[in-house]
């Protein structure tokens, strides 16, 4: 199968490289970052000079991009995917997008006879490297089945959620839960440290008790080290949670914990932490209370 892959950054890069390493699919790559492209071509992918070149002749065209506006520009903008893709090809968006944007792009693709899947991923850069990420896929079941061999080349957990857009909804729900867990973990650690507990012992207790979560370990590791270098940037977390809250508005679902966590993220971004890790919401508490979890 011929694959066009557009966007090979922190998440797209390892996913693309796994397709090259773990399958016989022919991969053509496009990204504005030439160094990121080289990490893929060094393994056997082919570099494209444009979006059009990555799209033409591909059985499947994939995008992995930071923001909905980026996906819109790459798909529907001048020189975008829609201008070059043809009937019989499939478009798959791996980005964390807005459900409304997925439907807008899907409608434009359908008008040209192009099948689309929304397939956001979860598991972080480590999961992307190890091919253990979860992929939540929305779209026609037959299109999903046909694309499954490609998706399975970089994920051990591919789940068909339903019609187009349902994969994106699942991703927003998952991320909202993760960010709310992180906010609760930050509060809990600061409460314990302020009460005089040894943070290492408190973390050991929580890690083996009901307060543990998949989010707790990375947050507690960064808290103990004091190093909040981005694994997943706060700016991206803020964007994802914003999309979840917008969906709540559309559906009339109250998201009280989501909104509270979003405000905490907003405070952290106001402190200039947007490029730091999403766990840097802890720094809001550390700054206000003039103490750190790090001993």
N, C-alpha and C positions, 0 to 999 in steps of 0.2 A: 504494500500500500504506500502511496506517496502522501507525505504529510508536509504541509506548510505551517511553520510555527513562528508566530509574531509576538515578540515580547519575551526575552530570555533574561530577566532580572533575577531577583532573589528567589522567587518561586518558579518562574517559567524556565530559568536556566537549568536547574537540576531535573525538572520534569522532562525537558527536551533532551537533555543528555541521557536520561534513562531510556527514552525511546530509542536513541541511537545505540546504546550499549546492550539493551535487553531484547532487541527485536531485529528483524530484517527489513523494517520499514525504511523507505528512503525519505530523509528529512531535509527540508530546505528552511533556512532560518533568516529572519529579518529582525533587526533591532537597531536603534540609533546609536547604541553603545557598541562600538566595534570590538572592544575587549571581551564583552559578554558573548558576542557572536563567535569570537575565536575559541572560547572554551568549548563550544559545540562543534565547530568545524575541525578542531584538533582531534576529535573523536570519530569524525567521518561524515558529519553533516555538511551540507552545501550552503554557502552564504548567498543570500539574495540581495540585489541592489535596491529593491523597493518592495513595498507591500504587494504591488501588482505581480512582481516576479515570484514572490513567495506563494501567491494565490494561484496563478495560472498553472494548470496541469495537475494540481494536487487533488487527491481523492478527499482528503480532510484538511481543512484549514483551522488552526487553533490560535486563540489569542490568550495571553496572560498579562493583564495590564492593571495599573494601580487604581484608577478611578473610572466611574461610569462615563465621564466626559471623554476620557481617553478611548474607551471602547467605542463610543459613538463616532469619534473622529476617525478611528482606524477602519471602522466598518462602513459608515455612511458618508464620510467626508470625501473631498476631492482626492482622487487617486486611491480611494479606500477599497476594501475587500469587495463590496457590492458591485463596484464598477468592473471588476475583473473575474468574479466567480461565475460559474456557469451551471446549467442544469445537470444534475447527477453528482455534483459536489456537495459536501456537507460542511457547515460551519459550526464550530464548537467554541464557546467562550468559557474559559477556565477562571475568569476574573470574579472577584466579589462585586457584583453589579447591583443595580436597583431593579426590582421586579418590573417596574414600569418601563425601564430602558430595555430590558430583555424582550418585553412584548413589542416595543417599538421596532427594535432591530429585527425580531422574528417576523413581524408583519412585512417589513421591507424585503426580507429574504424570501418569504413565501410568495410575494407578488412576482418574484423572478423565478419561482420554482425551485428555490434552494431550501433544503432541510436545515434546521438549526437545533442544537442542543445547548442548554445552559448547564455548565458542569463545574461549579466552584469547588475548591478543594480546602481541606483542613488537615492540619498536622504540622504546620510550620516548616521551616527550611530543613530541619533535621529529617522530618518525615518525607519531604520531597526528595532529599538525597537518598534516603533508604528505600524509597518506593513503598512506604507504608501509609501514605496519606489516604484520607477518605475523599472520595469524589461523589458529590451529590448531583445527580443528573436529572434534568427535566427535558421532556420532549417525546416525540413519537417513539413507541416501543421498538418498532422495526428499525428505525434509524439508530436507536440506542444499541440494539443487538448487533447491527452492522459495524458500529464504531467501537464495540467492546474490546476487540483485540488490541486496538491502539491504546485505549484507556488503561487496559490491564498491563500494558508494558511499563507504566510508571505508577501503578497503584494496585495494592492488594485488596483494596476495599472500595469497590465501585457499586453504588446503590442507585437504582432507577426509582425516582421519587414520584413520577407522574408526568403530567403535561408540562409544556414549556413554561418556565418560571418557577416551578416547584423546587428545583435544585437550589436556586438563589434564595428562596424563602427559608429552606432548611439551613443554609449557611448563615443567614442573618440571625436565626434563632440560636444556633450553636454559638456564634460569636458573642451574642448578647449575654448568654449564660456564662461564657468564659470570662468576659470583662466584669460582670457582676460578681463572680467568684473571686476575681483578683482584687476588686475593691473591698470585699468582705475580709479577705486575707490580710490586706494592708491594715484595715481597722483592728483586726484581732491581734496582729503582731505588735502594733503600737500600744494597744491596751496592755498586753502582757509585759512588754518592755518597760512601760511607764510604771507598772506595778512592781517592777524590780526583778522580773524573771530573767534568767539566762536565756537569751534568744535561741541558742543552739539546742538547749533542752526543750524549750517550748516547741520548736520546729520538729524535734524528734517525736514529741507527744502527738502533735497534730498529724504528722506524717503516718502515724500508726493508729489513728483514731477517726471518728466520724467526721471531723472537720476537714479531712484531707480531700483533695481534688486534683485533677490533671493540671490545673492552673497553679496550685499551691507550690509545687516543687520549683518550677522556674522562678516564681516570684520570690520565694524564700531564699533560693540560691543567690539571686541578685541582691536581695536585702542583706545577706551576710557578707557578701563581697563588697558591697557598696558600688558595684560596677553596673550601671544601667545602659551600657552600650546596646544598641537596638538589635534584637533578634526579630522582633515585629514592632515597627515604629508606632509610637503613640498617635501620630497623625493618621496613620492607616486605621488604627483601632477606633479612633474618634469618627472617622468616615464610616466605618462599618456599623457602629452603633447608631450613628445619625440615620443611616438607611433603615435600620430596624425600627427606630422611632417614627420615621416617616410612614413605614408600613403600618405601624400601630395606629397612626392618625387615619390612614386610608380605611382601615378595617374597624375603627372604633374600639380598639383593645387598649385598656389602660396598662401602661408599662411603668409603674412607679419605681421599681428598682433600676430599670434601664435608664430612666430619666435622671435618677439620682447619680448613677454611675457616670452618665454623660456629663453632668455638671462637674463631677470630680475630675474627669478627663479635661474638661474645659479649663479648670483651675490650673492643672498641670501644664497645659499648653500655654496658658497665660504667664506661667513662670519660665517659659522658654524651653520646655522639655519635649516639644513636639517631635523632634528627631531622635529622642532617646527611646528606650524600650517602653512598651505599653505598661509594663509593671512600674514605671516611674510615677504612677499615681501615688505610690507610697511616699514619694518625696514631698507631696503636699503635707502629709501628716508630720513627716520629719522636720520640715521647715517651720510649720506652725508651732510644734512642740519643742523645737530646738534640741532635738536628740535624734539619734539614728538607731536603727535595729542592729546595724553592724557594731559588734562589741568594741 
